[in-house]
């Protein structure tokens, strides 16, 4: 009996998951082996025996997570490695290992591990949705498998030809595990692969994949990708490609060999790749796009933003959410040219970049509604109030829908609150940034399997905030800017949220800004609440100039009597639970890395810029006499209104000093 039991367990462990049912029947008929218990199977253990291998390593002391981390384990963004020959380093991230040159010949940024972890989580849930219609289940390491073999123990010991009863999932569904080729699975393209780390992580961590193409235009990068494919033994699933990303996507479009998932994570702007990407992705496919040119998208260069994304960015406190809406507008605009449209699944602003996950569909009727999904924003330069102007309008007449131009403008020549001028920004995406149901699926999967990613805690925090956001309210105010405008002390976050709730309006936080207030209350209500707060915390109005925004706003009596009594529902669940939402910079010189160069290294101009800006704020603070301010021009002197003369702390030179910049 012992030999039969061991034979049965060996077969159940080493037989491929899609043949598990047939193997059970064969064993039953041939050797009359009786299953002993109601067996719950982890598919991955049949393929690699990962769980037992990890347990053995931990027992022998061979498994030490800290060996793969350069920064302390509490830091999310660190990756590690050990030096090898020829100045190369072996870096471990997730389940993948890559050989990376120490010189800056191929781009790699360890800080973006959060980006790659989140992408693996999103593609996993996307694969689960796509393959379920093909009756394919995916097996994720660490997740409990619902497939069960139901055993009737009353028949134990009877010598008959009856078969064990199998559940419908066991008989009707095949199971795809990580690292194996799924013939009906997803075809994935990483258009700008660099070292190939992201592609290898897809292959080793995301089940249900048919193929992964890791493409790069650099021959050095492709050579490194091939080396890393061999290192991870993923040649059956990952293919390296040496090509211009745009030409590769256009070729697949022409051959009607479309990708189910396209990942664009360029150095800087992805604008030049968007036209090819929206054509090369399959109908209903997933497009993952990263933008790291945040200076352009956050309003520093509005004209450059227009040339790249077809939208004017402006400097405002909500600039990070506006950047998300600008890239979504650009994606939808490119898709509309080919009778396609986008549906955002998840849009994230994190660290120094933004990341969007959208599905691309085809449909002429739906494309007609795209104009009504875009809007301009009128932003007051004085008080920061904003108003939206939609480009189009839908009119429903029974079962018929007509498309019209939207009426406007929503504002007068000057701001109704502070009488200052408006700036016009956009057009931008004015519809929801996330699909709440999909985000909840990803969040549930992370919560049930927290050990899957090193940045799981941060992913949970960000996604929890995304679900809590008011999906139908674009942009937000910031608490510090509201208080700064009227020169008063700032109310606490819970006090201001409670005041809005008492007034009958909805309010939420935003994942894009720590002190954001996203509400459906009109700007007049927001300023009435601030007027009521100022009465409790009065400012010295005699110090306010007659035409400043604070004087104009406070000169009007509030129509609403705000209550700042704390409400229980004013504190969102993500804040109550203490989830990791806004992490501190995890390492020195943290942020975007230098662009990769053919010969490696960093340009001398970039090195000099880093040296000049290192600890500049700290150095200025230590100079108590203020002598360093002479390096900066006097703004009032330029305007002709400075009366201090030589006593002024700033420079009255007509030309700025070489190498100086305006104080921040």
Helices and strands as residue ranges (DSSP letters): H 2-14, G 17-19, H 20-31, E 39-40, H 43-47, H 50-60, G 65-68, E 80-83, G 85-87, E 88-93, E 96-101, G 110-112, H 113-132, E 136-139, E 148-150, G 153-155, E 165-166, H 168-172, E 174-177, E 186-190, H 197-205, E 209-216, H 219-232, E 238-242, H 245-254, E 259-265, H 271-280, E 281-291, H 294-297, H 302-309, H 319-336, E 340-350, E 353-362, H 364-368, G 369-373, E 374-380, E 386-390, E 392-397, E 400-405, E 422-429, H 436-448, G 450-452, H 456-468, E 477-478, H 479-486, H 493-502, E 507-510, E 513-519, H 523-536, G 541-543, H 549-554, G 568-570, H 573-576, H 604-613, H 616-622, G 627-631, H 635-639, G 645-647
